[in-house]
Amino acid sequence: MARKFLYVVAGLIVLVLAMLLAYRVWGSQLIRAVMVPREAFQPLQPLPANAYDDPKMWIARPDLTKDNPALWTPQGAAKLAPLEQTAAIFFIHPTSYVTPLGNAHWNAPLDDAESNATARRFVLSQASAFSAAGNVWAPRYRQANYGAFLTTGAEGDQALTAAYRDVVQAFAAFLKANPTGPLILAGHSQGSRHLLQLVREQVAGKPVADRVAAIYAVGWPISVEADLPALGFPACARRDQSHCIVSWQSYAEPADPSAVVESFERKQGLNGQPRKGTHMLCTNPITGTFNGNAPASANIGTLDARAADKPAHLVAGIVPARCDTSGVLMIGEPVDMGPYTLPGNNYHVYDYSLFWGNVRDDARQRLAAFTKTH
C-alpha cells in the first residue's frame, strides 16, 4: 500500500512538472485557448440614461458610507493631516471578469457575483490609496472579458468599445455630481485603457481639463511621443508637479516584458502615429519622477495582503523601483505578493499594492501643488 502511495505521489509530481513545462513553452497559447470566449459577440443594450444616478451602479461614492471599499485603510498607514482642499476622484477598476473554458460572455453581466466581488477587492486595494486626497467614485461597468485582450479578432475591440460606453456614461454622472473643484482621474489595466480614451475624447481641450490635478493611468502602456500629445497632459516629471500623467508597469528581475512591448508597438498611438520606435512612459512611483531610480528604503509602504487570516498591512522598505530602458518598472528580485504573478515576472496585478503608501502620498502632493496655482 505504501509503495502504491509513493507511486501515486511520484506520478502527480511528474504530471505537475509536465504541466509547468507545457505552460512555460506554450503558456500564451494555452491561456488564449482557455480564456477567450467562444460565443459570438452580442452588442449590449445601452444603459438607461439616468443609470448612474443610482448608487447601486457604483462600487464607491461618497454617499456610500457603509461597506465602501475605497474608505478602507490598511494597518500601518500613517494618519494624515487634513488637506486644504480635497479632490473628487474618478477611478476605473481593472478587469475582474475572468471566466475560463469559453463559458463566458464578451462583457461582464452587471449581476455577475464573482466579478463584482473581485472588482470590490480591486477598489479596496487600489482606489483606497486615493481616499486620503478626496472622495472616490468608482463605477460598475460592463467590462470586457479578460479574453478580449488575448484575441486579435474583432470581438475583443467590440467588447472594449461596449465597456467604454458605460464608462463615458458614468463619467458624465460623476461630473454632474462634482461641477466644481479639483479632479483626480485614475485607473488600472483595462480601467486605464478606458481612462486614456476618456481623457482624449471627453477631457482634452475641454473646460474640465483645467480642473484635473493628476491622471494615474497605471498598468497600461503609454507612448510619450504617440499618445501624450493627443491627451493634452504631459508626463509627470516631478513629485510636486500637477496637471500631468503618471503610469508604470511592474516587473521583477529577470524580466520578460516582450508581450507588453510587442502589443505596445503593434498598434498606432492616439495621435495616429506608430508607437513602434517610441518611448513607453514610466513614472517611478517612489520618487514621482519620469524615469529614475529609487532604493527599497525609500518605499514607504507595500501592501501585504497575502494571509487570509490576518489583516492587510503596510510594510516599508522592501521593494525598490527603477525605470528600465524598455519602459517598464523594475522592482528588483521577485517579492512574494501572492499567487497572481504573471509570466515573465510580470507583477501587473500588484502595480498599486507594491507602492500603496507612495501612491497615497503622491496624490496628496500633486493635489496640493494643483491648489496652489488654481
Secondary structure, DSSP 8 states (H G I E B T S, - for coil): -HHHHHHHHHHHHHHHHHHHHHHHHHHHHHHHHHHS--S---------TTGGGSGGGEEE-TT--SS-GGG---BT-------SS-EEEEEE--------TT-S-SB--TT-HHHHHHHHHHHHHTGGGGGGGEEEEEE----B-GGGGS--SHHHHHHHHHHHHHHHHHHHHHHHH--SS-EEEEEETHHHHHHHHHIIIIITTSGGGGGEEEEEEETS--BTTTTHHHHT--B--STT--SEEE---EE-SS---HHHHHHHHHSB-TTSSB-TTS-B--EETTTTEEB-EE-GGG---EEE---TTS--EEE-SS--EEE-TTS-EE-SS-----S--BTTTB-GGGTTGGGHHHHHHHHHHHHHHHHHH-
